[in-house]
Amino acid sequence: MVRFDHIRYVSGMSEQQKKSGPGPTTHFGFATVPAAAKAGLVRNVFDAVADRYDLMNDLMSMGVHRLWKAAMIDALDPRPGMTFLDVAGGTGDIAFRILERVRKRGGPARIVVADINTEMLRVGRNRAIDKGIADDLEWMCLDAQDLPLPDRSVDRYTIAFGLRNVTDIPRALAEARRVLKPGGRFLCLEFSRVVLPLLDKAYDTYSFKVLPLMGKVVADNPDAYRYLAESIRRFPPQEELVAWMEAAGFANVGFTNYSGGIAALHSGWRI
């Protein structure tokens, strides 16, 4: 069991921020919902699949997600002495890779695993306990839109397959830039827009026919994986996310497509 006293529950929301949300409605997959309700709906999805989340990632991508994440760590180039903030990283996949890399280079580093979902953090911390590394990481339950961290306090900000679940993505990007030090880097690995004409049709069939069936058989939750497919389609394409990052103040923004655009790694710097 997770020792929840080792997970910090923190909020950076002021009363004014709580009143000023992104608008009256937003999308939850293909549905339109009150903006204030989306976080709870997303939380329900991940509460339901947390224990099977890593297994489903392997099955859904046939293991390719591991190659995407390895490429993300190569691009991140983590070094000892840095402070890393891994947002939406509850199961620990990215943080574990960062820790392994900095240890190979002599360590140590400060690595914060952050997620809005306590069930995902529970799974991640249990995995870390099994690996004997739980105390080498910090665990925080927080909202990407309101980071309770000081300005210019983080060297690297990572988020893998989590940005599309945020209610107000531009606000989360602005928060990411705020907490990064000058010279700090933002990396986002996310499902994106397929750029190969034949692949896109096959991918649509897989997403809307196979994924929900797989979710039903493996996780007993087809709706969660139907939401996954829908949320990917509602996420901005590569060039639009570049524009949002630039609007948030990031410099030298670019992206690399993986597997024909099924996933993309976006990068930006705080200058």
Kinemage of the C-alpha trace (Angstrom):
@kinemage 1
@onewidth
@group {chain A} dominant
@subgroup {mainchain}
@vectorlist {calphas} color= white
{ca met a 1} P 0.000 0.000 0.000
{ca val a 2} L 1.088 3.567 -0.647
{ca arg a 3} L 2.113 5.552 2.380
{ca phe a 4} L 0.105 8.631 1.503
{ca asp a 5} L 2.034 10.716 4.014
{ca his a 6} L 4.823 10.600 1.415
{ca ile a 7} L 2.592 12.194 -1.220
{ca arg a 8} L 2.160 15.923 -0.874
{ca tyr a 9} L -1.265 17.325 -1.651
{ca val a 10} L -0.739 20.854 -2.843
{ca ser a 11} L -2.736 23.535 -4.577
{ca gly a 12} L -1.629 26.786 -6.089
{ca met a 13} L -5.101 28.131 -6.824
{ca ser a 14} L -6.030 31.518 -5.465
{ca glu a 15} L -9.653 32.452 -4.900
{ca gln a 16} L -9.520 34.669 -7.981
{ca gln a 17} L -8.177 31.784 -10.097
{ca lys a 18} L -10.925 29.491 -8.852
{ca lys a 19} L -13.506 32.003 -10.049
{ca ser a 20} L -11.948 32.719 -13.405
{ca gly a 21} L -11.892 29.313 -15.130
{ca pro a 22} L -11.313 28.802 -18.852
{ca gly a 23} L -14.985 29.248 -19.764
{ca pro a 24} L -18.408 27.753 -19.183
{ca thr a 25} L -17.882 24.634 -21.328
{ca thr a 26} L -15.113 22.493 -22.750
{ca his a 27} L -14.744 19.104 -24.406
{ca phe a 28} L -14.504 15.710 -22.770
{ca gly a 29} L -13.703 13.499 -25.696
{ca phe a 30} L -16.385 14.358 -28.256
{ca ala a 31} L -18.836 15.501 -25.568
{ca thr a 32} L -19.324 19.100 -24.445
{ca val a 33} L -19.258 19.444 -20.655
{ca pro a 34} L -19.044 22.254 -18.084
{ca ala a 35} L -15.411 23.335 -17.835
{ca ala a 36} L -15.490 22.904 -14.066
{ca ala a 37} L -16.554 19.270 -14.486
{ca lys a 38} L -13.808 18.052 -16.825
{ca ala a 39} L -11.125 17.433 -14.211
{ca gly a 40} L -13.477 15.216 -12.237
{ca leu a 41} L -14.523 13.284 -15.331
{ca val a 42} L -10.904 12.713 -16.331
{ca arg a 43} L -10.096 11.683 -12.767
{ca asn a 44} L -12.854 9.071 -12.903
{ca val a 45} L -11.390 7.626 -16.095
{ca phe a 46} L -7.937 7.214 -14.605
{ca asp a 47} L -9.237 5.998 -11.229
{ca ala a 48} L -10.908 3.184 -13.129
{ca val a 49} L -7.889 2.116 -15.177
{ca ala a 50} L -4.931 2.981 -12.909
{ca asp a 51} L -4.075 -0.611 -11.968
{ca arg a 52} L -4.086 -1.736 -15.626
{ca tyr a 53} L -2.705 1.484 -17.106
{ca asp a 54} L 0.827 0.266 -17.871
{ca leu a 55} L -0.362 -3.082 -19.180
{ca met a 56} L -2.833 -1.336 -21.481
{ca asn a 57} L -0.098 0.995 -22.755
{ca asp a 58} L 1.962 -2.022 -23.783
{ca leu a 59} L -1.002 -3.710 -25.431
{ca met a 60} L -2.340 -0.616 -27.184
{ca ser a 61} L 0.997 0.383 -28.681
{ca met a 62} L 2.431 -3.135 -28.984
{ca gly a 63} L 5.267 -1.870 -26.813
{ca val a 64} L 6.158 1.040 -29.090
{ca his a 65} L 5.401 3.582 -26.345
{ca arg a 66} L 8.603 2.407 -24.677
{ca leu a 67} L 10.594 3.481 -27.733
{ca trp a 68} L 8.858 6.873 -27.763
{ca lys a 69} L 9.648 7.395 -24.085
{ca ala a 70} L 13.262 6.312 -24.568
{ca ala a 71} L 13.570 8.876 -27.360
{ca met a 72} L 12.062 11.510 -25.057
{ca ile a 73} L 14.705 10.785 -22.403
{ca asp a 74} L 17.447 10.987 -25.025
{ca ala a 75} L 16.143 14.409 -26.050
{ca leu a 76} L 15.838 15.471 -22.407
{ca asp a 77} L 19.466 14.526 -21.741
{ca pro a 78} L 19.029 14.538 -17.931
{ca arg a 79} L 22.082 15.434 -15.878
{ca pro a 80} L 22.950 15.329 -12.181
{ca gly a 81} L 22.190 18.443 -10.170
{ca met a 82} L 19.098 19.373 -12.170
{ca thr a 83} L 15.541 19.708 -10.864
{ca phe a 84} L 13.001 17.762 -12.921
{ca leu a 85} L 9.224 18.142 -12.771
{ca asp a 86} L 7.321 15.302 -14.435
{ca val a 87} L 3.666 16.316 -14.687
{ca ala a 88} L 0.885 13.760 -15.252
{ca gly a 89} L 3.583 11.235 -14.385
{ca gly a 90} L 1.736 9.291 -11.712
{ca thr a 91} L 2.800 5.763 -12.671
{ca gly a 92} L 6.429 6.851 -12.705
{ca asp a 93} L 7.411 5.732 -16.198
{ca ile a 94} L 9.245 8.922 -17.159
{ca ala a 95} L 10.601 9.679 -13.680
{ca phe a 96} L 12.105 6.203 -13.354
{ca arg a 97} L 13.901 6.677 -16.665
{ca ile a 98} L 15.206 10.086 -15.602
{ca leu a 99} L 16.478 8.661 -12.310
{ca glu a 100} L 18.216 5.791 -14.086
{ca arg a 101} L 19.945 8.165 -16.490
{ca val a 102} L 21.182 10.629 -13.866
{ca arg a 103} L 22.441 7.762 -11.708
{ca lys a 104} L 24.493 6.500 -14.634
{ca arg a 105} L 26.013 9.969 -14.774
{ca gly a 106} L 26.817 10.051 -11.092
{ca gly a 107} L 23.633 11.643 -9.675
{ca pro a 108} L 21.921 12.949 -7.678
{ca ala a 109} L 19.059 15.067 -8.967
{ca arg a 110} L 15.748 16.309 -7.639
{ca ile a 111} L 12.908 14.527 -9.449
{ca val a 112} L 9.301 15.452 -8.670
{ca val a 113} L 6.525 13.124 -9.860
{ca ala a 114} L 3.311 15.143 -10.101
{ca asp a 115} L -0.216 14.083 -10.954
{ca ile a 116} L -3.723 15.320 -10.224
{ca asn a 117} L -4.887 11.727 -9.771
{ca thr a 118} L -4.128 9.986 -6.472
{ca glu a 119} L -4.804 6.514 -7.867
{ca met a 120} L -2.134 6.984 -10.519
{ca leu a 121} L 0.290 8.217 -7.855
{ca arg a 122} L -0.559 5.186 -5.728
{ca val a 123} L 0.345 2.876 -8.605
{ca gly a 124} L 3.548 4.776 -9.325
{ca arg a 125} L 4.701 4.858 -5.734
{ca asn a 126} L 3.972 1.162 -5.312
{ca arg a 127} L 6.095 0.468 -8.387
{ca ala a 128} L 8.862 2.666 -6.958
{ca ile a 129} L 8.710 0.814 -3.620
{ca asp a 130} L 9.060 -2.479 -5.466
{ca lys a 131} L 12.131 -1.090 -7.247
{ca gly a 132} L 13.571 0.299 -4.013
{ca ile a 133} L 13.625 3.876 -5.333
{ca ala a 134} L 10.541 5.455 -3.749
{ca asp a 135} L 12.558 7.708 -1.467
{ca asp a 136} L 14.675 8.966 -4.375
{ca leu a 137} L 11.629 10.701 -5.849
{ca glu a 138} L 9.208 13.334 -4.589
{ca trp a 139} L 5.492 12.727 -5.072
{ca met a 140} L 2.998 15.578 -5.390
{ca cys a 141} L -0.726 15.583 -6.076
{ca leu a 142} L -1.300 18.830 -7.961
{ca asp a 143} L -2.998 20.523 -10.900
{ca ala a 144} L -0.909 21.364 -13.985
{ca gln a 145} L -2.929 24.559 -14.391
{ca asp a 146} L -1.909 25.894 -10.956
{ca leu a 147} L 1.540 24.658 -9.989
{ca pro a 148} L 2.370 25.404 -6.343
{ca leu a 149} L 6.045 25.907 -7.186
{ca pro a 150} L 8.125 29.084 -7.173
{ca asp a 151} L 8.933 30.982 -10.341
{ca arg a 152} L 12.124 29.822 -12.067
{ca ser a 153} L 12.612 26.769 -9.841
{ca val a 154} L 12.757 23.871 -12.341
{ca asp a 155} L 15.405 22.939 -14.924
{ca arg a 156} L 13.285 20.522 -16.966
{ca tyr a 157} L 9.532 20.058 -17.234
{ca thr a 158} L 8.213 16.855 -18.812
{ca ile a 159} L 4.680 15.703 -19.525
{ca ala a 160} L 3.928 12.451 -21.366
{ca phe a 161} L 0.439 11.614 -22.593
{ca gly a 162} L -1.161 13.992 -20.125
{ca leu a 163} L -1.481 17.414 -21.710
{ca arg a 164} L -4.579 16.495 -23.704
{ca asn a 165} L -6.438 15.760 -20.442
{ca val a 166} L -5.876 19.273 -19.060
{ca thr a 167} L -8.932 21.525 -19.180
{ca asp a 168} L -7.071 24.723 -20.092
{ca ile a 169} L -3.955 23.776 -22.059
{ca pro a 170} L -2.685 27.345 -22.697
{ca arg a 171} L -2.860 28.002 -18.963
{ca ala a 172} L -0.897 24.824 -18.218
{ca leu a 173} L 1.731 25.858 -20.783
{ca ala a 174} L 2.025 29.286 -19.164
{ca glu a 175} L 2.488 27.628 -15.780
{ca ala a 176} L 5.164 25.353 -17.223
{ca arg a 177} L 7.110 28.343 -18.507
{ca arg a 178} L 6.675 30.205 -15.231
{ca val a 179} L 8.295 27.491 -13.112
{ca leu a 180} L 11.170 26.868 -15.534
{ca lys a 181} L 14.474 28.586 -14.965
{ca pro a 182} L 15.962 30.689 -17.763
{ca gly a 183} L 17.572 28.105 -20.016
{ca gly a 184} L 15.062 25.506 -18.825
{ca arg a 185} L 13.368 23.153 -21.249
{ca phe a 186} L 9.799 21.916 -21.709
{ca leu a 187} L 9.179 18.524 -23.328
{ca cys a 188} L 5.730 17.157 -24.159
{ca leu a 189} L 5.220 13.655 -25.536
{ca glu a 190} L 1.648 13.266 -26.708
{ca phe a 191} L -0.533 11.433 -29.180
{ca ser a 192} L -0.822 13.683 -32.189
{ca arg a 193} L -2.060 13.950 -35.779
{ca val a 194} L -1.156 11.140 -38.180
{ca val a 195} L 0.581 12.555 -41.242
{ca leu a 196} L 0.619 9.486 -43.523
{ca pro a 197} L -2.517 9.209 -45.740
{ca leu a 198} L -2.949 5.435 -45.534
{ca leu a 199} L -1.973 5.154 -41.897
{ca asp a 200} L -4.601 7.641 -40.734
{ca lys a 201} L -7.527 5.508 -41.915
{ca ala a 202} L -6.113 2.340 -40.370
{ca tyr a 203} L -5.406 4.234 -37.159
{ca asp a 204} L -8.992 5.519 -36.994
{ca thr a 205} L -10.332 1.991 -37.347
{ca tyr a 206} L -7.966 0.740 -34.664
{ca ser a 207} L -8.785 3.622 -32.312
{ca phe a 208} L -12.563 3.418 -32.463
{ca lys a 209} L -13.073 -0.316 -32.978
{ca val a 210} L -10.148 -2.170 -31.438
{ca leu a 211} L -9.245 0.055 -28.467
{ca pro a 212} L -12.686 0.001 -26.791
{ca leu a 213} L -12.851 -3.775 -27.254
{ca met a 214} L -9.372 -4.146 -25.764
{ca gly a 215} L -10.411 -1.889 -22.896
{ca lys a 216} L -13.427 -4.057 -22.229
{ca val a 217} L -11.485 -7.323 -22.245
{ca val a 218} L -8.379 -6.214 -20.334
{ca ala a 219} L -9.566 -3.366 -18.104
{ca asp a 220} L -13.309 -4.041 -18.055
{ca asn a 221} L -13.800 -0.422 -19.116
{ca pro a 222} L -14.470 0.192 -22.812
{ca asp a 223} L -15.665 3.753 -22.144
{ca ala a 224} L -12.273 4.795 -20.779
{ca tyr a 225} L -10.565 3.763 -23.984
{ca arg a 226} L -13.275 5.270 -26.140
{ca tyr a 227} L -12.519 8.531 -24.310
{ca leu a 228} L -8.812 7.986 -25.037
{ca ala a 229} L -9.466 7.792 -28.786
{ca glu a 230} L -11.771 10.812 -28.709
{ca ser a 231} L -9.392 12.918 -26.599
{ca ile a 232} L -6.578 12.276 -29.089
{ca arg a 233} L -8.745 13.570 -31.932
{ca arg a 234} L -9.601 16.715 -29.966
{ca phe a 235} L -5.964 17.490 -29.159
{ca pro a 236} L -4.435 20.196 -31.372
{ca pro a 237} L -2.280 19.033 -34.294
{ca gln a 238} L 1.464 19.497 -34.189
{ca glu a 239} L 1.695 22.985 -35.714
{ca glu a 240} L -1.152 24.321 -33.567
{ca leu a 241} L 0.516 23.125 -30.377
{ca val a 242} L 3.711 24.852 -31.546
{ca ala a 243} L 1.713 28.089 -31.841
{ca trp a 244} L 0.241 27.649 -28.356
{ca met a 245} L 3.703 27.066 -26.903
{ca glu a 246} L 5.052 30.165 -28.602
{ca ala a 247} L 2.073 32.165 -27.320
{ca ala a 248} L 2.940 30.957 -23.802
{ca gly a 249} L 6.415 32.445 -24.242
{ca phe a 250} L 8.529 29.442 -25.202
{ca ala a 251} L 11.386 29.929 -27.661
{ca asn a 252} L 12.994 27.628 -30.231
{ca val a 253} L 9.831 25.535 -30.321
{ca gly a 254} L 9.780 22.449 -32.512
{ca phe a 255} L 8.491 18.901 -32.705
{ca thr a 256} L 9.487 15.442 -33.881
{ca asn a 257} L 6.907 12.979 -35.175
{ca tyr a 258} L 7.058 9.366 -34.074
{ca ser a 259} L 5.431 6.479 -35.948
{ca gly a 260} L 4.043 8.680 -38.695
{ca gly a 261} L 2.612 11.242 -36.280
{ca ile a 262} L 0.764 8.815 -34.010
{ca ala a 263} L 2.825 10.509 -31.325
{ca ala a 264} L 4.955 13.664 -31.348
{ca leu a 265} L 7.543 15.143 -29.046
{ca his a 266} L 7.265 18.920 -28.684
{ca ser a 267} L 10.137 20.934 -27.259
{ca gly a 268} L 10.475 24.534 -26.120
{ca trp a 269} L 12.922 26.599 -24.081
{ca arg a 270} L 12.536 29.352 -21.560
{ca ile a 271} L 15.021 32.013 -22.615
